[in-house]
Amino acid sequence: MSQATLLPELVTLAAQQRLGAIALTYGPDHWTYAELADAMTAFASGLLALNIQRADRVGIYLEKRFEAVAASFAAPLAGAVFVPINPLLKADQVAHILRDCNVRVLVTSSERLAMLAQVLRDCPDLQHVVLCAPIANPPDADATHWAVTLWQDLLTSPRQPGHRVIDTDLAAILYTSGSTGQPKGVMLSHRNLVAGAKSVASYLHNQPSDTLLAALPLSFDAGFSQLTTAFHAGARVVLLNYLLPRDVLKALEQEKVTGLTAVPPLYLQLVMLDWPDSIGEHLRYFANTGGHLPREALVKLRQRVPKAAPYLMYGLTEAFRSTYLPPHEVDRRPDSIGQAIPNAEVLVLRSDGSPCTPDEPGELVHRGALVAMGYWNDAEKTAERFRPLPPDTPGRPLGLQLPEIAVFSGDTVRRDTDGFLYFVGRRDEMIKTSGYRVSPTEVEDVLYATGLVNECIAFGVPHDVLGQAIQIIASCPVSMRARARNDLMSQCRSRMPTYMVPAAIEWVEEPLPRNANGKIDRARLARDWLERQNHAPVAPASTN
């Protein structure tokens, strides 16, 4: 385990300790820690040769590949800030990010540059575009305000040290998916990223012998965490740009992966497939993040890999990771999101800042070294989410004079008498129907338990009498559609109190749409549904 203080030290220290060990695998190719450290150092010098200044932003718009990883650690080594951009984003979305945080250098591919050519004209702060390979038809230098440079050419720049950096300096800006409005840039320091790596690696017991599968986008905090936790432990990371769930299973089998972290929509697809028996012989753990994993899916996962330890985790980009449920507690409390991760404290507070009693719902508030630095250039939203803790917060003696900033998640949770936390719902997603507050995940859990749906989402829609009615959008195989149409609503009535029974179920082709981080896009589905209905009141219960 490394003793890194700054983000790039996760690589340099691992290279010193495990010089010839493989750090990255991409397709048939590998990079050792020595090769990764050399590429990182060389590219950092190349950025300095482009006159990059301390805290300048370096955008990285690439699929998962060696250059994307090296650039992510090289930019902070030079004293700059890396901005990973989800490769699934379209040109206008990319341009928004480049403009929003004034990116100076963009690392991308020739194919992606061709897609961005028009929108880059509206990114006045951009000065250099670095391409991973030569481009057949380079843009006319006189027609652009930015210069094109090749990755390999920058690697030959004279070696030079980067700008002075300390651990509380800004290291990265990760943009949230932006389900409503434009995405926000969450600012993470070196300390945030390194503390997160150490914390997660400690409870996942990551070792140099581990092989982690990077299936999530590197622009997603949980995706980038696969790199930081692996490098902290000196382990290997397999970079995967999968197209189908079968690609994930194939990688798990061929690369003998020991650790898999994924989001619920991917797990819901994986449990519908047959798993090669060999995966269960080497997969040491699987971890869920980015949302609640339905109990039925958890049961099926454990059946497929009974030797693998399940880790149920909760996190938010603004605090990287907050809680986890140890595997030995899963059978006792499978619906819990666990307790605070090492080196963090999680509070459950009322709206007035006072602590909730056991089983009283309240807002999850995270304090500690993983609390981010706010939202880039957005004082209003930062003030909403990042606020001083009340003076009498546990762990803060009254003699302390400076306020401590914590992240107020906006998520409603409850804590049981044993100290374990349970997710109730996002404050802005809770359904208010018939005078009750209903968590959409609670409704979805019941639907999954029937075995009649593959994927589903619940949300509230306007209703003249109820306030809100519960609308369901679900998918299942065409061969099961007739049975599901007939049986699902009756199953709901037998399993739910009356106020929780959906008003209507709409069947769609699978899979349900995802946002850029691979989560089912509840906000988009709700918005599209309302547009189709033209905000009309919901009809009596049906299964249209």
C-alpha positions in Angstrom: 0.0 0.0 0.0 1.4 3.4 -1.0 1.8 6.4 1.3 0.9 8.9 -1.4 -0.1 12.5 -0.5 -0.6 13.8 -4.1 -2.6 12.0 -6.8 0.4 11.3 -9.1 2.3 9.7 -6.3 -0.1 6.7 -6.4 1.6 5.9 -9.7 5.2 6.9 -8.9 5.3 5.1 -5.5 3.8 1.9 -7.1 6.4 2.1 -9.8 9.2 2.2 -7.2 7.8 -0.7 -5.3 6.5 -2.8 -8.3 8.6 -1.7 -11.2 7.8 -4.6 -13.6 4.3 -5.3 -12.4 1.4 -4.8 -14.8 -0.6 -1.7 -14.0 -2.9 -1.5 -17.0 -4.4 -4.0 -19.6 -6.1 -2.7 -22.7 -7.1 -5.4 -25.1 -4.0 -7.5 -25.8 -1.6 -4.8 -24.6 -0.2 -4.1 -21.2 1.6 -1.2 -19.4 3.8 -1.9 -16.4 3.9 0.6 -13.6 7.3 1.7 -14.9 5.8 2.4 -18.3 2.8 4.2 -16.9 5.0 6.3 -14.6 7.3 7.2 -17.5 4.4 8.2 -19.8 2.9 10.2 -17.0 6.1 12.1 -16.3 6.8 12.6 -20.0 3.3 14.0 -20.8 3.5 16.3 -17.7 6.7 17.8 -19.2 4.9 18.1 -22.5 2.1 20.0 -20.9 4.6 22.4 -19.3 6.2 22.8 -22.8 2.8 24.0 -23.9 3.1 26.7 -21.2 0.4 25.1 -19.0 0.1 27.1 -15.7 -0.7 26.0 -12.2 -4.4 25.0 -11.9 -5.1 25.3 -15.7 -7.6 22.8 -16.8 -6.8 19.9 -19.1 -9.8 18.2 -20.7 -9.6 14.4 -21.6 -12.2 13.3 -24.1 -11.3 9.7 -24.8 -12.6 6.2 -24.4 -10.8 4.1 -21.8 -7.2 3.6 -23.1 -3.6 4.0 -21.9 -3.4 7.7 -22.9 -6.6 8.6 -21.0 -5.1 7.2 -17.8 -1.7 8.7 -18.2 -3.1 12.1 -19.0 -5.3 12.0 -15.9 -2.4 11.6 -13.6 0.1 13.7 -15.7 -2.0 16.9 -15.6 -1.9 17.1 -11.8 1.8 16.1 -11.9 2.4 19.3 -14.0 0.4 21.3 -11.5 -2.8 21.5 -13.6 -6.3 20.1 -13.2 -7.7 17.2 -15.2 -11.3 17.2 -16.5 -12.4 13.7 -17.6 -15.2 14.0 -20.1 -17.5 11.0 -20.6 -16.9 9.6 -24.1 -20.6 9.1 -24.6 -21.3 12.8 -24.5 -22.2 14.6 -27.7 -20.4 17.6 -29.2 -22.6 20.3 -27.6 -22.3 18.7 -24.2 -18.5 18.5 -24.5 -18.4 22.1 -25.6 -20.4 23.1 -22.5 -17.8 21.5 -20.2 -14.9 23.0 -22.1 -16.4 26.5 -21.8 -17.7 26.1 -18.3 -14.2 25.4 -16.8 -12.1 27.2 -19.4 -10.2 24.2 -20.6 -6.8 25.2 -22.0 -5.7 21.8 -23.4 -7.9 19.1 -24.8 -6.6 15.5 -25.1 -8.7 13.5 -27.6 -8.5 11.3 -30.8 -8.7 12.3 -34.4 -12.1 10.7 -34.8 -13.5 12.7 -31.9 -11.8 15.9 -33.1 -13.7 15.6 -36.3 -17.0 15.5 -34.4 -16.0 18.5 -32.3 -14.6 20.7 -35.0 -17.6 23.1 -35.2 -18.2 23.5 -31.5 -14.6 24.1 -30.6 -14.9 27.5 -32.4 -17.0 28.6 -29.4 -14.4 27.5 -26.8 -12.2 30.7 -26.6 -10.0 29.5 -23.8 -8.9 26.4 -25.7 -5.3 26.8 -26.9 -4.1 23.2 -27.7 -5.6 20.0 -28.9 -3.5 16.9 -28.3 -4.2 13.9 -30.5 -3.3 10.3 -29.6 -2.5 9.6 -33.3 -1.9 11.5 -36.5 -4.9 12.9 -38.3 -5.4 12.3 -42.0 -6.9 15.8 -42.7 -5.6 18.2 -40.0 -7.6 21.4 -39.6 -6.3 24.6 -41.2 -4.2 26.2 -38.5 -5.2 29.7 -39.8 -8.9 28.8 -39.3 -8.6 27.8 -35.7 -7.6 29.5 -32.5 -6.0 26.4 -31.2 -3.0 24.3 -32.3 -2.9 20.6 -32.9 -0.1 18.6 -31.2 0.6 14.9 -31.3 0.8 12.8 -28.1 4.1 11.2 -29.1 5.7 14.6 -29.9 4.8 15.9 -26.4 6.5 12.8 -24.9 9.8 13.9 -26.3 9.7 17.3 -24.5 12.7 17.9 -22.1 11.9 16.7 -18.6 11.1 19.4 -16.1 9.4 19.5 -12.7 5.8 20.7 -12.5 4.4 23.7 -10.6 4.4 23.4 -6.8 1.3 21.7 -5.5 0.0 20.8 -2.1 -2.6 18.2 -1.2 -5.5 20.7 -0.7 -5.0 22.1 -4.2 -7.5 21.4 -6.9 -6.7 18.2 -8.9 -9.8 17.3 -10.8 -13.2 18.5 -11.9 -15.8 15.8 -12.4 -19.0 16.8 -14.1 -22.2 15.3 -12.9 -24.7 13.8 -15.3 -26.9 16.8 -15.3 -30.3 15.1 -15.5 -31.9 18.6 -15.1 -30.2 21.6 -16.5 -26.5 21.7 -17.4 -24.1 19.4 -15.5 -22.2 20.8 -12.6 -18.4 20.5 -12.1 -17.5 18.9 -8.8 -14.1 20.1 -7.7 -11.8 17.4 -6.1 -8.5 18.0 -4.4 -5.5 15.8 -4.3 -6.4 15.0 -0.7 -10.0 14.0 -1.7 -8.8 11.6 -4.3 -5.9 10.0 -2.3 -8.0 9.8 0.9 -10.7 8.1 -1.1 -8.3 5.6 -2.6 -6.9 4.7 0.8 -10.3 4.3 2.4 -11.9 2.2 -0.3 -8.9 0.0 -0.8 -8.8 -0.6 3.0 -12.3 -2.1 3.3 -12.2 -3.9 -0.1 -8.9 -5.4 1.1 -7.2 -4.6 -2.3 -3.8 -6.3 -2.7 -1.1 -6.3 -5.4 -2.6 -9.7 -6.6 -5.9 -8.1 -7.5 -7.2 -7.4 -11.0 -9.9 -4.8 -11.1 -12.2 -4.4 -14.1 -12.7 -0.7 -15.1 -16.2 -1.0 -16.7 -17.6 2.3 -15.5 -16.6 5.6 -17.2 -13.5 7.3 -15.8 -15.5 10.5 -15.7 -17.7 8.9 -13.0 -16.2 9.0 -9.5 -16.7 5.3 -9.0 -15.1 4.6 -12.4 -12.0 6.7 -11.6 -11.8 5.0 -8.2 -11.0 1.7 -9.9 -7.7 3.4 -10.9 -6.9 5.1 -7.6 -7.7 2.1 -5.4 -5.7 -0.3 -7.7 -2.7 2.0 -7.9 -2.7 2.5 -4.1 -2.6 -1.3 -3.7 -0.2 -1.9 -6.7 -2.9 -4.0 -8.4 -3.8 -4.3 -12.1 -6.7 -2.6 -13.9 -8.3 -3.9 -17.1 -9.7 -1.1 -19.2 -13.0 -2.1 -20.9 -15.2 -0.2 -23.3 -18.0 -2.7 -23.4 -20.8 -2.6 -25.8 -22.9 -5.5 -24.4 -23.2 -7.1 -20.9 -21.7 -10.2 -22.5 -18.5 -8.2 -23.1 -18.2 -7.7 -19.3 -18.6 -11.4 -18.6 -16.0 -12.2 -21.3 -13.5 -9.8 -19.7 -14.2 -11.2 -16.2 -13.5 -14.7 -17.5 -10.5 -14.0 -19.7 -8.7 -11.6 -17.4 -9.4 -13.5 -14.2 -10.8 -10.4 -12.6 -10.9 -10.4 -8.8 -12.9 -7.2 -8.2 -15.9 -5.8 -10.1 -17.7 -2.5 -9.3 -20.8 -1.6 -11.3 -24.1 0.2 -11.1 -27.5 -1.5 -10.7 -28.6 -1.3 -14.4 -25.5 -3.2 -15.4 -26.0 -5.8 -12.7 -29.7 -6.1 -13.7 -28.5 -7.0 -17.3 -25.7 -9.3 -16.1 -28.0 -11.5 -13.9 -30.1 -12.3 -16.9 -27.1 -14.1 -18.5 -25.4 -17.4 -17.8 -22.1 -16.9 -16.2 -19.1 -19.1 -16.9 -18.3 -21.2 -13.8 -14.7 -20.1 -13.9 -15.6 -16.5 -13.0 -16.7 -17.6 -9.5 -13.3 -19.2 -8.9 -11.3 -16.0 -9.1 -13.9 -13.1 -8.5 -13.1 -12.1 -4.9 -15.8 -9.4 -4.6 -18.5 -7.5 -6.5 -19.5 -4.0 -5.4 -22.6 -2.0 -6.1 -22.6 1.8 -6.4 -24.6 4.5 -8.0 -28.0 3.5 -6.7 -30.0 0.9 -4.8 -29.5 -2.7 -6.0 -32.8 -4.6 -5.9 -32.8 -7.5 -3.5 -33.8 -10.0 -6.3 -30.7 -8.9 -8.3 -28.5 -9.3 -5.3 -29.8 -12.8 -4.7 -29.1 -13.8 -8.3 -25.6 -12.4 -8.3 -24.8 -14.4 -5.2 -26.1 -17.5 -6.8 -23.8 -17.0 -9.8 -20.7 -16.2 -7.8 -21.3 -17.7 -4.3 -17.6 -17.3 -3.3 -17.5 -13.6 -4.1 -18.1 -11.1 -1.2 -20.9 -8.6 -1.9 -20.2 -5.0 -1.0 -23.2 -2.7 -1.1 -22.0 0.9 -1.3 -23.5 4.4 -1.3 -21.7 7.5 -2.5 -22.0 10.8 -4.2 -19.5 12.7 -6.4 -19.5 15.5 -3.9 -18.0 13.2 -1.3 -16.6 10.4 -3.5 -17.9 7.5 -1.3 -19.8 7.7 2.0 -20.9 4.3 3.2 -20.6 0.5 2.7 -22.2 -2.6 4.1 -19.6 -5.3 5.1 -20.3 -8.6 3.4 -21.0 -10.4 6.7 -24.0 -8.1 7.3 -25.6 -8.6 3.9 -27.8 -11.6 5.0 -29.0 -9.7 8.1 -29.7 -6.4 6.4 -29.7 -6.7 2.6 -31.5 -3.3 2.2 -28.9 -1.3 4.2 -26.3 1.0 2.7 -24.1 0.2 5.7 -22.1 2.6 7.8 -19.5 5.3 7.1 -16.4 4.3 5.2 -13.0 4.6 7.0 -11.9 8.2 7.6 -15.4 9.6 7.2 -18.4 10.4 9.4 -22.0 10.3 8.2 -24.7 12.2 10.1 -28.5 12.0 9.8 -29.8 15.5 10.5 -33.2 17.2 10.6 -33.8 20.4 8.5 -32.8 22.5 11.6 -29.5 20.7 11.9 -30.3 18.6 14.9 -29.6 14.8 14.8 -32.4 12.4 14.1 -33.4 9.7 16.5 -33.1 6.0 15.5 -35.3 5.2 12.5 -36.3 8.8 12.0 -35.8 9.9 8.4 -33.4 12.8 7.8 -30.8 14.1 5.4 -27.5 12.3 5.0 -24.6 14.7 5.8 -21.0 13.6 5.1 -18.0 15.2 6.9 -14.3 14.4 6.6 -11.4 14.4 4.2 -13.5 13.3 1.2 -15.8 16.3 1.1 -15.2 18.0 -2.2 -14.3 21.6 -2.8 -17.7 22.7 -4.1 -19.0 23.2 -7.7 -16.8 25.0 -10.2 -17.7 28.7 -10.6 -21.2 28.2 -9.1 -21.5 29.9 -5.7 -25.2 29.5 -5.4 -25.3 25.7 -5.9 -22.2 25.3 -3.8 -23.9 27.1 -0.9 -26.9 24.9 -1.2 -25.0 21.6 -0.9 -21.8 22.5 1.0 -22.7 24.1 4.3 -21.1 24.7 7.7 -21.9 22.0 10.3 -23.9 23.1 13.4 -21.6 24.2 16.2 -22.7 21.3 18.5 -22.1 18.6 15.9 -20.5 15.4 17.5 -16.8 15.5 17.2 -16.5 19.3 17.1 -15.6 20.8 20.5 -17.1 24.2 21.2 -13.6 25.7 21.4 -13.1 25.3 17.6 -13.5 28.7 16.0 -13.4 28.0 12.2 -16.5 26.4 10.7 -16.3 23.0 9.1 -17.9 22.5 5.7 -19.8 19.3 5.1 -21.7 18.0 2.1 -25.5 17.9 2.6 -26.4 15.1 0.2 -30.1 15.9 -0.5 -30.8 12.2 0.1 -33.1 11.0 2.8 -31.9 8.1 5.0 -32.7 6.6 8.4 -30.3 5.0 10.9 -31.4 1.9 12.9 -30.6 1.2 16.5 -27.5 -0.7 15.5 -26.1 2.3 13.6 -26.8 1.0 10.1 -28.2 3.3 7.4 -31.0 2.8 5.0 -31.7 4.8 1.9 -35.2 6.2 1.7 -35.0 8.4 -1.4 -33.7 11.5 -3.0 -35.5 14.5 -1.5 -36.4 15.7 -5.0 -37.6 12.2 -6.1 -39.9 11.3 -3.2 -43.5 10.7 -4.4 -46.1 12.5 -2.3 -49.4 10.6 -2.8 -52.5 10.4 -0.7 -50.8 12.3 2.1 -47.9 9.7 2.2 -44.3 10.1 1.2 -43.3 7.1 -0.9 -39.8 6.2 -2.0 -39.6 5.2 -5.7 -37.0 2.6 -4.9 -39.3 1.0 -2.4 -41.9 0.6 -5.2 -39.3 -0.7 -7.6 -38.1 -3.3 -5.1 -41.6 -4.8 -5.0 -41.8 -4.9 -8.8 -38.5 -6.6 -9.1 -39.5 -9.2 -6.4 -42.4 -10.3 -8.6 -40.0 -11.6 -11.2 -42.2 -10.0 -14.0 -39.9 -7.1 -14.9 -36.4 -6.9 -16.1 -36.0 -3.2 -15.5 -38.4 -0.6 -14.1 -38.6 2.9 -12.8 -41.1 4.7 -10.6 -41.9 8.4 -10.4 -44.7 10.7 -9.3 -47.0 12.5 -11.8 -49.6 15.2 -11.2 -53.0 13.9 -10.0 -56.1 16.1 -9.2 -57.1 14.0 -6.2 -54.0 12.2 -4.9 -51.5 15.1 -5.4 -49.2 12.7 -7.2 -49.9 9.3 -8.7 -47.3 6.6 -9.1 -46.4 5.9 -12.7 -44.3 2.9 -13.7 -42.2 2.4 -16.8 -41.0 -1.2 -17.2 -39.5 -3.7 -19.6 -39.5 -7.4 -19.8 -39.0 -10.0 -22.6 -41.6 -10.0 -25.3 -42.4 -13.6 -24.5 -43.4 -12.6 -20.9 -45.2 -9.4 -21.9 -48.8 -10.9 -21.9 -48.4 -12.5 -18.5 -46.8 -9.4 -17.1 -49.6 -7.2 -18.3 -52.2 -9.4 -16.7 -50.4 -10.2 -13.4 -48.2 -7.3 -12.4 -50.9 -5.0 -11.2 -52.6 -7.7 -9.2 -49.2 -8.6 -7.7 -48.8 -5.0 -6.7 -52.2 -4.9 -5.0 -51.4 -8.0 -3.0 -47.9 -6.9 -2.0 -48.4 -3.1 -1.4 -50.6 -0.9 0.7 -53.3 0.8 -1.3 -51.5 4.2 -1.4 -48.4 2.6 -2.9 -50.1 0.8 -5.8 -49.1 2.3 -9.2 -51.8 4.2 -11.1 -50.4 2.9 -14.4 -47.7 0.7 -15.9 -46.3 1.5 -19.3 -44.3 -1.2 -21.1 -41.4 -0.3 -23.3 -38.6 -2.0 -25.2 -35.5 -2.9 -23.1 -33.2 -1.6 -21.9 -34.4 1.6 -20.3 -32.4 4.7 -21.2 -29.3 5.4 -19.2 -27.6 8.7 -18.3 -23.9 9.2 -19.0 -22.9 7.3 -15.9 -24.9 4.2 -16.8 -27.7 4.8 -14.4 -31.4 4.5 -15.5 -32.4 8.0 -16.3 -35.4 8.6 -14.0 -35.6 12.3 -14.7 -35.6 11.9 -18.5 -38.2 9.1 -18.4 -40.5 11.2 -16.2 -40.0 14.3 -18.3 -40.7 12.4 -21.5 -43.8 10.8 -20.0 -45.2 14.1 -19.0 -44.5 15.6 -22.4 -46.4 12.7 -24.1 -49.3 13.1 -21.7 -49.3 16.9 -22.1 -49.6 17.1 -18.3 -53.0 15.5 -18.4 -54.3 13.9 -15.2 -53.5 10.2 -14.8 -56.3 7.8 -15.8 -57.5 5.1 -13.4 -55.2 2.2 -12.8 -54.3 0.4 -16.0 -51.4 -1.4 -17.7 -51.5 0.5 -21.0 
